[in-house]
Amino acid sequence: MSKEKIKDTAKETLGFQTEAKQLLQLMIHSLYSNKEIFLRELISNASDAIDKLRFESLDNEALLEGETDYQIRISVDKDANTLTISDNGIGMTKEDAIAHLGTIAKSGTAQFLQNLTGDQKKDSQLIGQFGVGFYSAFIVADRVEVFTRRAGSSASEGVLWESQGESDFSVETVAQAHKGTSVVLHLKKDCADFADQWRVRSVVKKYSDHISVPVMMAKTKAEEDASDDVEWEAVNSATALWTRSKTEVSDDDYKAFYKHISHDFEDPLTWSHNKVEGKLEYTSLLYIPKQAPFDLWNREMARGLKLYVQRTFIMDEADQFLPMYLRFVKGAVDSNDLPLNVSREILQRDGAVENMKTALTKRVLDMLAKLSKKKDYADFWSTFGAVIKEGLGEDFSNKEKIAKLLRFSTTHTGESKQDQSLDDYVSRMKEGQDKIFYIFAENHKTAAHSPHLEFFKKEGIEVLLLSDRIDDWAMMQLAEYDGKKLQDVAKGDLTEASDDAKKAQESLNQESQGLVERMQSCLSDHVAEVRASVRLIESPTCLVVGDYDMGAQMRRIMEAAGQAVPATKPILEINPQHPLLRMLDAEADEDKFKDLAEVLFNQAQLAEGGQLDDPANYVRKLNALLLQLST
C-alpha cells in the first residue's frame, strides 16, 4: 500500500485477510463459558505496547512526547454500554492497523481453522497458541473501535479502526492528541455487566494484578465518565511479579503471570523462580508449557524470554538466554549487570549473557529432571520430546543431562508408549552385555516387527524401538551412555552373540558358501555383500549397513530434503535354514534363481519400510512365482 493512500483521510472499508466471520464465530462459541478472559488479553496487549515504547524510547527519547508516566486506563459507560481500554504506549500507524488488526491468526490461519472443533477447552488452548487475543473482544462486543496514534507522529495522523466482527473492517485517518491506543467495546446486551466498574475491577484483579504497568480506573462511581477531571487510582498491585519474594507469590499468581506473557489459556506444567546474587546478579522466572505453540518446528520464528534490565523492558523475545532446543520455554529474566542501552548485537557478544545462558539452561534441565519423576512428564515428552533430542547435537556440555531426560518404547514393554529411560534399560541389561541396542524405523510397528529383532528376542536382549524422524541422528550424536556404546541392530556384524551362536555362525558360513556366492553374483548391482547370519530366526532375509555407513532411514530423510548422500549399497543377510532359502538353493534354473533372489531382496527392503526402485517388476516376478507354485 502506498504512503499516499496511508495518509488519505477518507474512510476505507477492507476485508479481513482470512475467513474472519467463520473464525470469529468459532471463537465466540469456544470461549463463551469464560467471557471475562477478553479483558486479560486486551490489558496484556496494552502492556506490550507500553513495553515496546519503553524500549524504542531508549534510542529516541522524543517518542515519549514528554510523558513518562506509563499506565493503562479502563473506563466504563453504563448509559452507552461501552468499555474502553486505553494505553499510552507505542500506538499504530494506519498501515500498522491494517496489517495487525486486519490479519487474523497471521501465518497460521488455515491450520487454526482446521483444528477448531467446537470443544471449548481444546479450542481455547488453540486460540492462545495462535495469538489472536485481540479478537476475543468480539465475545462480548458487537462493535469494536480502535483509536490509535503512533508515538512520534503528528496529532493529525491518528487512526480509527472499526469492525462489527463480520467479514470486513473500516479504517480512516482522524485527529488524535495523545499517542497510544484506545479500544472501545460496544457491548452486547447480554454482556452489559462489563459496563459495571466493580465487575471490571474484579476481573482486573483476578487476571492482571501481576503486570508491572498500573491499570487505572475512576476512583468513584460518580466519576465514571472518564473526563479529564476524573481522579484515577491503580486497580492492580503493579509490581513486577518476578521481583517479588517467592513467599509473597501464590501459585495462582504464577499461573496468571504465565498466561499474561504467553497468551496461553492453559496453566503451565511447572515453573522456577530464582534470584542469583554474587558476581552476576539476575532474577529469572521460567515456565514449562503444557501445549506446544503452532510454530514449534519453525526454527526461524521469534522465540525467547522477556528481557528486563533493572526492571526496564528491553526485549520481548530475547533468544540469547536459552539454546534452540529449549525454544518452548517461556518466562522473564531481569539483570542488573547488563547496560540499559544494549542492542541485540552487543547482547550476543556480552560475557554476562553467555554466563546467564549457561545457568538458565542448567536450571531448565533441572526443572525437567524433577518433572521426569512425575506423571505429567509423559504428557511433556509426547509434546516436546523430539525437540529435546535436538539438544544432543547442539549442547555437548549438557549431553548427559539431556540423555537422562530421553524416553523410549522398547521390546521390554511391547507398547508404542515412550516411557522408558536409558537408566531403566541399563538396569535390565543382561549380565555381560556392554551395549545398548536400538532399531530405527518409520513407525513403531515397523520397528517392533523388524526381522533384525529376532535374534535379540531369542536371546532375551532388550532393544529400544525408535520411530521419530530425528532419532537416527540423535543416537549418532549420543553415541554412548553410562559407559556403554549405543549400537544400531541394523548396522554391522552381530557382535553380541553367545559362544554357541558364534559356533553356529561358523557352521552356517561353511554350509551356505555356495548359496551365498550364487546370490552375490545375481544381486551384485543391488548389494555390497551377501552373507549368512544367525541374526534371523523366522525371516528369510534382512538388510544391514556397515558400521560407518549412513542408516537407511537417515538416507531417505536426507534424500527427501534434497541433500547429497554417499553412494553405498546395503548388505543382504540370509537365513539358509529358512524354507525359501532351501528352495532357492535347490533351484537349478538360473533365471528362476535370479528372479527369486531379487524377490527376496525386495522383501527385505519392504520389511524395513523402504521403497522399491521398480515395484511393478517386483509384482510381476512375485505373481509369476505364485503361479508356478499353484501348478
Secondary structure as UniProt FT lines:
FT   HELIX           3..7
FT   STRAND          12..15
FT   HELIX           20..31
FT   HELIX           32..34
FT   TURN            35..36
FT   HELIX           37..57
FT   TURN            58..59
FT   HELIX           61..64
FT   TURN            65..66
FT   STRAND          72..77
FT   TURN            78..81
FT   STRAND          82..87
FT   HELIX           94..101
FT   TURN            104..108
FT   HELIX           109..115
FT   HELIX           120..129
FT   TURN            130..131
FT   HELIX           133..139
FT   STRAND          141..149
FT   TURN            151..152
FT   HELIX           155..157
FT   STRAND          158..163
FT   STRAND          168..174
FT   STRAND          180..187
FT   HELIX           189..195
FT   HELIX           197..208
FT   TURN            209..210
FT   STRAND          215..218
FT   HELIX           221..223
FT   TURN            224..225
FT   TURN            228..229
FT   STRAND          232..234
FT   HELIX           241..243
FT   HELIX           246..248
FT   HELIX           251..262
FT   STRAND          270..276
FT   STRAND          282..288
FT   TURN            294..297
FT   TURN            299..300
FT   STRAND          305..309
FT   TURN            310..311
FT   STRAND          312..318
FT   TURN            319..320
FT   HELIX           324..326
FT   TURN            327..328
FT   STRAND          330..335
FT   TURN            340..341
FT   HELIX           344..349
FT   HELIX           351..371
FT   TURN            372..373
FT   HELIX           376..394
FT   HELIX           396..398
FT   HELIX           399..405
FT   STRAND          408..410
FT   TURN            411..413
FT   HELIX           422..427
FT   TURN            431..432
FT   STRAND          435..440
FT   HELIX           444..448
FT   HELIX           451..453
FT   HELIX           454..459
FT   STRAND          463..466
FT   TURN            469..470
FT   HELIX           471..478
FT   STRAND          480..481
FT   TURN            482..483
FT   STRAND          484..488
FT   TURN            489..490
FT   HELIX           499..511
FT   HELIX           513..522
FT   TURN            523..526
FT   STRAND          529..532
FT   TURN            534..535
FT   STRAND          541..545
FT   TURN            547..548
FT   HELIX           552..560
FT   TURN            561..562
FT   STRAND          571..574
FT   TURN            576..577
FT   HELIX           579..586
FT   HELIX           590..607
FT   TURN            608..609
FT   HELIX           615..630
//
